């Protein structure tokens, strides 16, 4: 069951009245009211203003801001302001600033600029959270705490090096275990004492920013860095909890952001929140997949959209405007995949610095007579009617595994192909289900697989302890499992499982992969399916020997022509599918269509003609979101004829059509 944290659909966003004279504040309130805005995220970057010196705190202005918002009956998302250091702190304590991958110690500037292992930073960040919670923790309009902001980046300073040595010692216990885990016999890199460990940056094991001579230490440093920042978050959370035991606490995540293990982070968040900033050419399916990932981080619980832009970004190479209707459709896509809030960055466009051209509800012209504001106001009015959707959940029979350890390890590995990217591989398989409106949960390697009829795990390169046994139980008991090339290769330390690929999955797969051929961008092969269809493949080609599995498709070219490229194996009551190459989209569809038919998995509608359709539900009702994000008009699927749109009260008929960016939310049983 979902835990409903809010009484209404929060609608608002980042608000920085401290950047403006007070005569602007009342004008903001007037304009925001016309847009049905009911929440504001405040105090995100106010540390320097609140604490102008080491022992001085100034809360008068924040008091006034909170009082103003409370009079307007806003839900306040109160940030702790610890995402950017004040200048006095860096001046007096230079150690609080980060040292980058190249070994350069930074001066004051930028943001995300604090060393997570600086005791000085921790002292003052904890104190700030405590003072805020002591002052506002029982305030009736503080609906959610927002710690820091978009945690990210890395630090490679001496503080971190010392902390990393302790982290490693706690993980491996003995020097012998460490040398074995990191395979330090290679190149004679044996460690004799813990203090001989150095950070894996450009001055040591790094080979360019994303490659390393020793993946074991580099993956562990990713784990350590993620854990270090998580400890900062938990430190502030505990400080708040000492004064406020009940108000939900979160921090805003960033989708498939590589640096932090969000499944681990989500355990410490009362509600997941994230910032959605697709590019002009981001596939709709990739945005949908990322929403599903954010929902999946906390076992399917609804999430907060903490930030999106109402019009355009400022920091991408090409910051296109959202075309009329796009922002509304994008917002409903977010809700359709599990959001219980819609929030913007930013509510008023800043006057200077690098985000002055980032879109806002109130633009530089300073009034509400703009296209963007009219769209924001329309959406705000509609969201006032959607309280019944809050807390509803998904019911998916397909789970796709996403794992940050695999993300790090696969992209650190030296070979076989530099173009092998983890998120791209996951998305290729997700896209099949998105196109057919088959609900999907993005799940972790620790999820309960028995909740699903089908689990898909592309490039499951790192197979952690116990995972093979859990997958074996899943398939034996009737589950259908799909994996691909570069799966079952290494353990948690990136050391290869000996005995042939795909390692611990070999018996269940019923295949042995003898070699892996890497194809350059201009190269390809052809795959012929046993049903007569043919599809192109590229990137990697496993050379497969059958060991009980059945070949579903064969290569047509090169010295491994006529050898299997795709296989399936009956194992217990279930089936194990192995895809040995990167197939073009039609080839992936060919396989997955066979898989879903065998697993008896159905789409939400028989025919959607490109409409995006999802379903959120509770014990009483189902809510079908039907969205057209294409240029051409689409017919309403016949399954929804007679259902009522809760946005308009219109009953869908056989003649109902959806124009570009039209949205229906249809209520059913």
C-alpha positions as CSV (number, residue, x, y, z in Angstrom):
1,X,0.0,0.0,0.0
2,X,1.1,3.5,-0.7
3,X,1.9,5.9,2.1
4,X,0.2,9.2,1.1
5,X,2.3,12.1,2.3
6,X,0.4,15.1,0.9
7,X,-3.2,16.1,1.1
8,X,-3.2,17.7,-2.4
9,X,-1.2,17.7,-5.6
10,X,1.6,20.1,-4.8
11,X,2.1,22.6,-7.5
12,X,4.8,25.2,-7.4
13,X,8.6,25.1,-7.4
14,X,11.8,26.8,-6.5
15,X,11.2,30.3,-5.2
16,X,13.9,32.8,-4.3
17,X,12.3,36.0,-2.9
18,X,15.6,36.7,-1.1
19,X,17.0,37.6,-4.5
20,X,14.4,40.3,-5.0
21,X,13.2,43.5,-3.2
22,X,10.2,43.1,-1.0
23,X,7.9,45.1,-3.3
24,X,8.2,42.2,-5.8
25,X,7.1,39.6,-3.2
26,X,3.5,40.8,-3.1
27,X,3.3,40.9,-6.8
28,X,4.6,37.4,-7.0
29,X,1.8,36.2,-4.6
30,X,-0.8,37.9,-6.8
31,X,0.5,36.3,-10.0
32,X,1.1,32.9,-8.5
33,X,-2.5,32.8,-7.2
34,X,-3.8,33.2,-10.7
35,X,-1.8,30.0,-11.6
36,X,-3.3,28.0,-8.7
37,X,0.2,27.6,-7.3
38,X,0.0,26.1,-3.8
39,X,3.6,25.3,-2.8
40,X,7.1,26.8,-2.9
41,X,10.5,25.3,-2.4
42,X,12.5,27.9,-0.5
43,X,16.0,28.5,1.1
44,X,17.8,26.2,-1.4
45,X,20.9,28.5,-1.7
46,X,20.6,30.8,1.3
47,X,23.4,29.6,3.5
48,X,25.6,32.7,2.9
49,X,22.7,34.9,3.8
50,X,21.5,33.1,6.9
51,X,25.0,32.6,8.3
52,X,27.2,35.6,7.3
53,X,29.9,34.6,9.7
54,X,31.0,31.6,11.8
55,X,28.8,32.4,14.8
56,X,26.2,34.7,13.4
57,X,22.8,33.6,12.1
58,X,20.2,35.7,10.5
59,X,16.6,34.3,10.2
60,X,14.6,37.5,9.9
61,X,14.1,37.4,6.2
62,X,13.4,33.7,6.1
63,X,10.8,34.3,8.9
64,X,9.1,36.9,6.7
65,X,9.1,34.6,3.6
66,X,7.6,31.7,5.6
67,X,5.0,34.1,7.1
68,X,4.0,35.4,3.7
69,X,3.7,31.9,2.2
70,X,1.7,30.7,5.2
71,X,-0.7,33.6,4.9
72,X,-1.3,32.4,1.4
73,X,-1.8,28.8,2.7
74,X,1.2,27.4,0.8
75,X,2.7,24.0,1.4
76,X,6.3,24.9,2.1
77,X,9.2,22.7,0.9
78,X,11.9,24.0,3.2
79,X,15.5,23.4,2.0
80,X,18.5,23.3,4.4
81,X,20.6,25.5,2.1
82,X,23.7,23.4,2.5
83,X,24.4,22.8,-1.2
84,X,26.7,25.8,-1.6
85,X,29.3,27.0,0.8
86,X,29.6,30.5,2.1
87,X,32.7,32.3,1.2
88,X,33.9,32.9,4.8
89,X,34.0,29.2,5.4
90,X,36.3,28.5,2.4
91,X,38.5,31.4,3.4
92,X,38.9,30.3,7.0
93,X,38.8,26.5,6.4
94,X,40.2,25.8,2.9
95,X,39.8,22.1,3.5
96,X,36.1,22.3,3.0
97,X,36.5,22.8,-0.7
98,X,36.9,19.9,-3.1
99,X,39.9,18.5,-4.9
100,X,39.1,17.4,-8.4
101,X,40.0,14.3,-10.4
102,X,43.1,16.0,-11.7
103,X,44.3,16.7,-8.2
104,X,43.6,20.4,-8.2
105,X,42.3,21.8,-4.9
106,X,39.5,24.3,-5.6
107,X,38.9,27.8,-4.3
108,X,35.6,29.4,-3.5
109,X,33.0,29.2,-6.3
110,X,30.6,27.1,-8.2
111,X,28.2,24.8,-6.2
112,X,28.4,21.2,-5.0
113,X,31.7,22.6,-3.8
114,X,32.0,20.9,-0.4
115,X,34.2,17.9,0.5
116,X,31.7,15.4,1.9
117,X,34.4,14.1,4.3
118,X,35.4,17.5,5.7
119,X,34.6,17.5,9.4
120,X,34.4,21.3,9.3
121,X,31.7,21.1,6.5
122,X,29.9,18.4,8.5
123,X,29.9,20.5,11.6
124,X,28.4,23.6,10.1
125,X,25.9,21.7,7.8
126,X,24.6,19.8,10.8
127,X,24.3,22.9,12.8
128,X,22.4,24.7,10.0
129,X,19.9,21.8,9.7
130,X,19.5,21.8,13.5
131,X,18.8,25.5,13.7
132,X,16.3,25.4,10.9
133,X,14.5,22.4,12.3
134,X,14.5,23.9,15.8
135,X,13.0,27.1,14.4
136,X,10.5,25.7,11.8
137,X,10.1,22.0,12.6
138,X,6.7,22.4,14.1
139,X,5.4,25.0,11.6
140,X,2.1,23.8,10.2
141,X,2.9,24.9,6.6
142,X,6.3,23.2,6.4
143,X,5.1,20.2,4.5
144,X,8.4,18.7,3.4
145,X,12.1,19.1,4.2
146,X,14.5,19.3,1.2
147,X,18.1,18.5,2.2
148,X,20.9,20.1,0.2
149,X,20.2,20.1,-3.5
150,X,21.1,17.7,-6.4
151,X,23.9,15.9,-4.5
152,X,26.6,15.1,-7.0
153,X,30.3,15.2,-8.0
154,X,33.3,13.7,-6.4
155,X,36.2,14.8,-4.2
156,X,39.8,13.5,-4.2
157,X,41.3,15.4,-1.3
158,X,43.4,14.1,1.6
159,X,40.3,14.0,3.9
160,X,38.6,11.7,1.4
161,X,41.8,9.5,1.0
162,X,42.0,9.0,4.8
163,X,38.2,8.2,5.0
164,X,38.5,5.9,2.0
165,X,41.2,3.8,3.7
166,X,38.9,3.3,6.7
167,X,36.0,2.4,4.4
168,X,38.1,-0.1,2.6
169,X,39.4,-1.6,5.8
170,X,35.8,-2.0,7.1
171,X,34.8,-3.7,3.8
172,X,37.7,-6.1,3.4
173,X,39.0,-6.6,7.0
174,X,42.5,-7.8,5.9
175,X,45.2,-6.7,3.5
176,X,45.1,-10.2,2.0
177,X,41.4,-9.8,1.1
178,X,42.0,-6.4,-0.3
179,X,44.8,-7.5,-2.6
180,X,42.7,-10.4,-3.9
181,X,39.6,-8.3,-4.4
182,X,41.5,-5.6,-6.4
183,X,43.7,-8.2,-8.1
184,X,46.8,-6.3,-7.2
185,X,49.2,-9.0,-8.2
186,X,48.6,-7.5,-11.7
187,X,51.4,-5.1,-12.5
188,X,52.9,-5.8,-9.1
189,X,50.6,-3.3,-7.3
190,X,50.5,-5.3,-4.0
191,X,49.5,-3.3,-0.9
192,X,51.4,-4.0,2.3
193,X,49.8,-1.3,4.6
194,X,46.4,0.4,4.6
195,X,48.1,3.8,4.3
196,X,49.6,2.8,0.9
197,X,46.1,3.1,-0.7
198,X,45.8,6.1,-2.8
199,X,42.7,7.5,-4.5
200,X,42.0,6.3,-8.1
201,X,42.3,9.6,-9.9
202,X,44.4,11.1,-12.7
203,X,47.4,11.0,-10.5
204,X,47.2,7.2,-9.9
205,X,45.1,4.6,-11.6
206,X,42.9,6.8,-13.7
207,X,43.1,6.5,-17.5
208,X,41.0,9.5,-18.6
209,X,38.0,10.5,-16.6
210,X,36.0,7.3,-17.3
211,X,38.6,4.5,-17.5
212,X,40.9,3.0,-14.9
213,X,43.8,0.5,-14.7
214,X,42.2,-1.2,-11.8
215,X,38.4,-1.4,-11.9
216,X,38.2,-2.9,-8.4
217,X,39.6,0.2,-6.6
218,X,37.7,2.6,-8.9
219,X,34.3,0.9,-8.4
220,X,34.9,0.8,-4.7
221,X,35.7,4.5,-4.8
222,X,32.4,5.1,-6.6
223,X,30.7,3.2,-3.8
224,X,32.6,5.1,-1.1
225,X,31.8,8.5,-2.7
226,X,28.1,7.7,-2.9
227,X,28.2,6.5,0.7
228,X,30.0,9.6,1.9
229,X,27.4,11.9,0.4
230,X,24.7,9.7,1.7
231,X,26.2,10.0,5.2
232,X,26.0,13.8,4.8
233,X,22.3,13.5,3.9
234,X,21.7,11.2,6.9
235,X,23.5,13.6,9.2
236,X,21.2,16.5,8.2
237,X,18.2,14.2,8.3
238,X,19.0,13.1,11.9
239,X,19.5,16.7,12.9
240,X,16.0,17.6,11.6
241,X,14.5,14.6,13.3
242,X,15.8,15.7,16.7
243,X,13.3,18.5,16.5
244,X,10.7,17.3,13.9
245,X,9.9,13.6,14.1
246,X,7.2,13.6,11.4
247,X,7.6,15.9,8.4
248,X,8.7,14.0,5.3
249,X,12.4,14.5,4.3
250,X,13.8,14.2,0.8
251,X,16.5,15.5,-1.5
252,X,16.2,15.9,-5.3
253,X,17.7,13.1,-7.4
254,X,18.7,13.3,-11.1
255,X,17.3,10.3,-12.9
256,X,20.0,8.0,-14.2
257,X,22.8,10.2,-12.7
258,X,25.9,8.0,-12.7
259,X,27.7,9.1,-9.6
260,X,25.3,8.0,-6.8
261,X,23.6,4.7,-6.1
262,X,20.1,5.9,-5.9
263,X,18.6,2.5,-4.8
264,X,20.8,2.8,-1.7
265,X,19.8,6.4,-1.2
266,X,16.1,5.8,-1.5
267,X,16.1,3.7,1.7
268,X,16.9,7.0,3.5
269,X,14.3,9.2,1.7
270,X,10.8,9.5,3.0
271,X,9.7,10.2,-0.5
272,X,11.8,10.1,-3.7
273,X,12.0,13.4,-5.6
274,X,13.8,14.2,-8.8
275,X,14.5,16.8,-11.4
276,X,13.4,16.1,-15.0
277,X,15.2,18.0,-17.7
278,X,14.9,16.2,-21.1
279,X,16.6,17.7,-24.1
280,X,14.8,18.7,-27.3
281,X,15.6,15.3,-28.8
282,X,15.3,13.0,-25.7
283,X,13.2,10.0,-26.6
284,X,9.8,10.0,-24.9
285,X,10.5,6.5,-23.9
286,X,13.7,7.5,-22.1
287,X,11.9,10.1,-20.1
288,X,9.2,7.6,-19.2
289,X,11.9,5.0,-18.2
290,X,13.5,7.5,-15.9
291,X,10.2,8.3,-14.2
292,X,9.7,4.6,-13.8
293,X,13.1,4.3,-12.3
294,X,12.4,7.0,-9.8
295,X,9.2,5.3,-8.8
296,X,11.0,2.0,-8.6
297,X,13.7,3.3,-6.2
298,X,11.2,3.0,-3.3
299,X,9.2,-0.1,-4.2
300,X,6.7,1.6,-6.5
301,X,5.8,4.5,-4.1
302,X,4.7,7.7,-5.8
303,X,7.4,10.3,-6.2
304,X,7.8,14.1,-6.3
305,X,8.7,16.0,-9.4
306,X,10.9,18.5,-7.6
307,X,12.0,20.4,-10.7
308,X,11.2,20.8,-14.4
309,X,11.2,23.9,-16.6
310,X,8.0,25.5,-17.7
311,X,9.6,26.6,-21.0
312,X,13.4,26.0,-21.6
313,X,16.6,25.2,-19.9
314,X,19.8,27.2,-20.1
315,X,22.5,24.7,-19.7
316,X,22.1,22.3,-22.6
317,X,23.7,22.8,-26.0
318,X,20.4,23.6,-27.6
319,X,17.8,25.1,-25.3
320,X,14.7,24.9,-27.4
321,X,11.4,26.2,-26.2
322,X,8.7,23.7,-25.2
323,X,6.1,24.0,-28.0
324,X,2.6,25.1,-26.9
325,X,1.0,22.2,-25.0
326,X,4.2,20.3,-24.5
327,X,4.8,21.3,-20.9
328,X,1.2,20.2,-20.0
329,X,1.6,16.9,-21.7
330,X,5.0,16.4,-20.2
331,X,3.7,17.1,-16.7
332,X,0.9,14.6,-17.2
333,X,3.4,12.0,-18.4
334,X,5.2,12.6,-15.1
335,X,2.0,12.0,-13.1
336,X,1.1,9.1,-15.3
337,X,4.3,7.3,-14.3
338,X,3.9,8.0,-10.5
339,X,4.4,11.6,-9.5
340,X,2.2,13.2,-6.9
341,X,3.6,16.7,-7.4
342,X,4.5,19.1,-10.2
343,X,7.1,21.7,-9.4
344,X,9.2,24.0,-11.4
345,X,12.6,25.5,-11.4
346,X,12.0,28.4,-11.2
347,X,9.0,30.5,-10.2
348,X,10.6,33.8,-11.1
349,X,13.4,34.1,-13.6
350,X,16.7,35.3,-12.0
351,X,18.2,38.6,-13.1
352,X,21.7,37.4,-13.5
353,X,24.3,34.6,-13.4
354,X,24.3,31.4,-15.3
355,X,20.6,30.5,-14.9
356,X,19.2,33.9,-16.0
357,X,17.9,32.3,-19.2
358,X,16.4,29.3,-17.5
359,X,12.7,29.2,-17.9
360,X,10.3,30.4,-15.2
361,X,6.6,30.9,-14.3
362,X,7.3,34.7,-14.2
363,X,9.6,35.7,-17.0
364,X,11.8,38.8,-17.2
365,X,9.0,40.9,-18.5
366,X,7.6,40.6,-15.0
367,X,3.9,40.0,-15.6
368,X,1.5,37.2,-16.3
369,X,0.6,38.1,-19.9
370,X,2.8,35.4,-21.5
371,X,2.1,32.1,-23.3
372,X,4.1,30.2,-20.7
373,X,2.1,31.6,-17.8
374,X,-1.2,30.9,-19.5
375,X,-0.1,27.2,-19.8
376,X,1.1,27.1,-16.2
377,X,-2.2,28.5,-15.0
378,X,-4.2,26.1,-17.1
379,X,-2.3,23.1,-15.7
380,X,-2.6,24.5,-12.1
381,X,-6.4,24.8,-12.4
382,X,-6.6,21.2,-13.7
383,X,-4.4,19.8,-11.0
384,X,-6.7,21.1,-8.3
385,X,-9.2,18.3,-9.4
386,X,-6.7,15.4,-9.2
387,X,-6.5,14.8,-5.4
388,X,-8.1,11.4,-5.9
389,X,-5.1,10.2,-7.9
390,X,-2.6,10.9,-5.1
391,X,-1.2,7.8,-3.7
392,X,-2.4,5.5,-6.4
393,X,0.1,2.8,-7.7
394,X,1.1,0.6,-10.6
395,X,0.5,-3.1,-11.1
396,X,3.3,-4.3,-13.4
397,X,4.2,-7.9,-14.4
398,X,7.4,-6.9,-16.0
399,X,10.5,-5.8,-14.1
400,X,13.7,-4.4,-15.7
401,X,16.8,-4.5,-13.5
402,X,18.8,-1.3,-13.1
403,X,21.9,-1.4,-11.0
404,X,24.5,1.3,-10.3
405,X,27.3,-1.2,-9.5
406,X,26.7,-2.6,-13.0
407,X,26.6,0.9,-14.4
408,X,30.0,1.7,-13.0
409,X,31.7,-1.6,-13.7
410,X,30.5,-2.0,-17.3
411,X,31.7,1.5,-18.2
412,X,35.0,1.1,-16.4
413,X,35.9,-2.1,-18.1
414,X,38.7,-1.9,-20.6
415,X,37.1,-3.5,-23.7
416,X,35.6,-5.0,-25.6
417,X,33.9,-1.9,-27.1
418,X,34.1,1.7,-26.0
419,X,30.6,2.4,-27.3
420,X,29.0,0.0,-24.8
421,X,26.9,2.2,-22.5
422,X,24.8,0.9,-19.7
423,X,21.7,3.3,-19.9
424,X,21.5,2.9,-23.6
425,X,21.3,-0.9,-23.3
426,X,18.6,-0.7,-20.6
427,X,16.6,1.8,-22.7
428,X,16.7,-0.4,-25.8
429,X,14.7,-3.1,-24.0
430,X,12.5,-0.7,-22.1
431,X,11.4,0.9,-25.3
432,X,9.7,-2.3,-26.5
433,X,7.3,-2.2,-23.5
434,X,6.8,1.5,-23.7
435,X,5.8,1.3,-27.4
436,X,3.2,-1.3,-26.6
437,X,1.9,0.2,-23.3
438,X,3.0,-2.7,-21.2
439,X,3.5,-1.5,-17.6
440,X,7.1,-1.8,-16.4
441,X,8.7,-1.5,-13.0
442,X,12.4,-0.6,-12.9
443,X,13.8,-2.8,-10.1
444,X,17.0,-3.4,-8.3
445,X,19.0,-6.6,-8.0
446,X,17.6,-6.9,-4.5
447,X,13.9,-6.7,-5.5
448,X,11.5,-9.5,-5.0
449,X,11.4,-11.1,-8.4
450,X,8.4,-13.3,-7.5
451,X,6.3,-10.2,-7.9
452,X,6.8,-10.4,-11.7
453,X,6.2,-12.9,-14.5
454,X,9.1,-11.5,-16.6
455,X,12.4,-10.0,-15.5
456,X,14.7,-8.4,-18.1
457,X,18.3,-7.6,-17.2
458,X,20.4,-6.4,-20.2
459,X,24.2,-6.4,-19.7
460,X,24.0,-7.9,-16.2
461,X,27.8,-7.7,-16.3
462,X,28.4,-7.8,-12.5
463,X,26.7,-10.7,-10.8
464,X,26.7,-10.0,-7.1
465,X,26.7,-12.8,-4.4
466,X,23.4,-14.6,-4.2
467,X,21.9,-13.0,-7.3
468,X,22.4,-16.1,-9.5
469,X,20.6,-18.3,-6.9
470,X,17.7,-15.9,-6.6
471,X,17.4,-15.7,-10.4
472,X,17.6,-19.5,-10.5
473,X,14.7,-19.8,-8.1
474,X,12.7,-17.2,-10.1
475,X,13.0,-19.2,-13.4
476,X,12.6,-22.6,-11.8
477,X,9.3,-21.5,-10.3
478,X,8.0,-20.4,-13.7
479,X,9.5,-16.9,-14.3
480,X,10.7,-15.8,-17.7
481,X,14.1,-14.1,-17.7
482,X,15.9,-12.2,-20.5
483,X,19.5,-11.2,-20.4
484,X,22.1,-10.3,-23.0
485,X,25.8,-10.3,-24.0
486,X,28.2,-9.1,-21.3
487,X,26.2,-10.8,-18.5
488,X,27.4,-13.0,-15.7
489,X,31.0,-11.9,-16.4
490,X,32.4,-10.6,-13.1
491,X,31.9,-10.5,-9.3
492,X,31.5,-7.5,-7.1
493,X,35.2,-6.7,-7.3
494,X,35.2,-6.9,-11.2
495,X,37.1,-10.2,-11.2
496,X,36.0,-12.6,-13.9
497,X,34.1,-15.8,-13.0
498,X,36.2,-18.6,-14.4
499,X,34.7,-21.5,-16.2
500,X,33.3,-19.8,-19.2
501,X,30.8,-17.0,-19.9
502,X,28.1,-16.3,-18.7
503,X,29.6,-17.5,-15.4
504,X,27.1,-18.5,-12.8
505,X,24.3,-18.1,-15.3
506,X,25.8,-20.7,-17.7
507,X,23.8,-23.7,-16.6
508,X,20.5,-21.8,-16.5
509,X,21.2,-20.2,-19.9
510,X,22.2,-23.6,-21.4
511,X,24.9,-21.9,-23.4
512,X,28.7,-21.3,-23.3
513,X,30.1,-18.1,-24.8
514,X,33.5,-18.8,-26.1
515,X,34.5,-15.4,-27.5
516,X,33.1,-11.9,-27.8
517,X,33.6,-10.1,-31.1
518,X,33.6,-6.3,-31.0
519,X,32.3,-4.5,-34.1
520,X,33.4,-0.9,-35.0
521,X,30.7,1.6,-35.8
522,X,30.9,1.0,-39.6
523,X,30.6,-2.8,-39.1
524,X,27.6,-5.0,-38.7
525,X,26.3,-8.5,-39.0
526,X,23.0,-10.1,-39.9
527,X,20.9,-12.3,-37.7
528,X,18.4,-14.8,-39.2
529,X,15.6,-16.0,-36.9
530,X,14.2,-19.5,-37.3
531,X,10.9,-18.1,-38.3
532,X,12.5,-16.6,-41.4
533,X,12.9,-12.9,-40.3
534,X,16.2,-11.2,-40.5
535,X,17.6,-8.2,-38.6
536,X,20.9,-6.3,-38.5
537,X,23.2,-6.4,-35.4
538,X,26.3,-4.5,-34.3
539,X,28.5,-3.5,-31.3
540,X,29.2,-7.0,-29.9
541,X,28.6,-10.5,-31.1
542,X,28.9,-13.5,-28.7
543,X,30.2,-16.7,-30.2
544,X,27.8,-19.2,-28.6
545,X,27.8,-22.9,-28.1
546,X,24.6,-24.6,-27.2
547,X,24.6,-26.6,-23.9
548,X,20.9,-27.6,-23.8
549,X,19.4,-24.3,-25.0
550,X,17.5,-23.9,-28.3
551,X,18.7,-21.5,-30.9
552,X,16.2,-18.9,-31.9
553,X,18.4,-17.1,-34.3
554,X,21.8,-17.5,-36.1
555,X,24.5,-15.2,-37.4
556,X,24.7,-15.0,-41.2
557,X,28.2,-13.5,-41.7
558,X,31.9,-13.8,-40.7
559,X,33.6,-16.9,-39.4
560,X,30.9,-17.5,-36.9
561,X,28.1,-17.6,-39.5
562,X,25.5,-20.2,-38.7
563,X,26.3,-20.2,-35.0
564,X,23.6,-19.2,-32.5
565,X,23.0,-15.5,-31.7
566,X,19.8,-15.7,-29.7
567,X,18.8,-18.7,-27.5
568,X,16.1,-19.8,-25.1
569,X,16.3,-22.5,-22.5
570,X,13.6,-24.3,-20.6
571,X,14.7,-24.4,-17.0
572,X,12.4,-25.7,-14.3
573,X,8.9,-24.3,-15.0
574,X,10.3,-21.1,-16.6
575,X,12.4,-19.9,-19.6
576,X,15.8,-18.3,-19.8
577,X,16.4,-16.1,-22.9
578,X,20.0,-15.1,-24.0
579,X,20.6,-12.4,-26.6
580,X,24.2,-12.6,-27.7
581,X,24.4,-9.4,-29.8
582,X,23.0,-5.8,-30.1
583,X,20.1,-6.2,-32.4
584,X,18.4,-3.3,-34.2
585,X,15.1,-2.2,-32.8
586,X,13.0,-4.6,-35.0
587,X,15.2,-7.5,-33.8
588,X,14.7,-6.7,-30.1
589,X,11.0,-6.5,-30.8
590,X,11.0,-9.9,-32.5
591,X,12.5,-11.5,-29.4
592,X,10.5,-9.7,-26.8
593,X,7.2,-10.3,-28.6
594,X,7.9,-14.0,-28.4
595,X,8.8,-13.6,-24.7
596,X,5.7,-11.7,-23.7
597,X,3.4,-14.1,-25.6
598,X,5.1,-17.0,-23.8
599,X,4.7,-15.3,-20.4
600,X,1.1,-14.3,-21.2
601,X,1.8,-10.6,-20.5
602,X,-0.8,-8.2,-22.0
603,X,-0.7,-4.6,-23.0
604,X,-3.2,-2.1,-21.4
605,X,-5.0,-1.8,-24.8
606,X,-4.9,-4.0,-27.9
607,X,-4.1,-1.1,-30.2
608,X,-2.8,2.3,-29.2
609,X,-1.5,3.8,-32.5
610,X,1.4,5.6,-30.7
611,X,-0.5,6.9,-27.7
612,X,1.2,6.7,-24.4
613,X,-1.1,4.9,-22.0
614,X,-0.5,4.1,-18.3
615,X,-2.6,3.0,-15.4
616,X,-2.5,4.1,-11.8
617,X,-4.9,2.4,-9.4
618,X,-6.1,1.9,-5.8
619,X,-8.5,-0.5,-4.3
620,X,-11.5,1.4,-5.6
621,X,-10.6,2.8,-9.0
622,X,-8.2,2.6,-12.0
623,X,-7.1,5.8,-13.7
624,X,-6.0,5.5,-17.3
625,X,-3.7,8.3,-18.6
626,X,-4.0,8.6,-22.4
627,X,-1.5,11.1,-23.9
628,X,-0.8,12.0,-27.5
629,X,2.7,13.4,-27.9
630,X,2.8,13.1,-31.7
631,X,2.0,15.5,-34.5
632,X,-0.9,13.6,-36.0
633,X,-4.3,13.1,-34.5
634,X,-5.0,9.7,-32.8
635,X,-8.3,7.8,-32.2
636,X,-9.3,7.0,-28.7
637,X,-8.7,3.2,-28.1
638,X,-12.1,1.4,-28.1
639,X,-11.4,0.0,-24.6
640,X,-12.0,3.5,-23.2
641,X,-15.2,4.3,-25.0
642,X,-17.8,5.2,-22.3
643,X,-15.2,6.1,-19.6
644,X,-15.2,9.6,-18.2
645,X,-12.3,12.0,-18.4
646,X,-11.8,13.4,-14.9
647,X,-10.2,16.6,-16.3
648,X,-13.2,17.7,-18.3
649,X,-16.1,15.4,-17.4
650,X,-16.3,14.4,-21.1
651,X,-17.3,10.8,-21.8
652,X,-15.1,9.2,-24.4
653,X,-16.9,8.0,-27.5
654,X,-16.0,6.0,-30.6
655,X,-15.5,9.3,-32.4
656,X,-13.2,10.8,-29.8
657,X,-9.8,11.8,-31.1
658,X,-6.6,13.2,-29.4
659,X,-4.8,16.1,-31.1
660,X,-1.1,16.7,-30.5
661,X,-0.5,17.0,-26.7
662,X,-4.0,16.2,-25.8
663,X,-4.4,14.3,-22.4
664,X,-7.3,12.2,-21.0
665,X,-7.4,10.7,-17.6
666,X,-10.2,8.1,-17.7
667,X,-11.6,6.7,-14.5
668,X,-12.6,3.0,-14.4
669,X,-13.1,0.2,-12.0
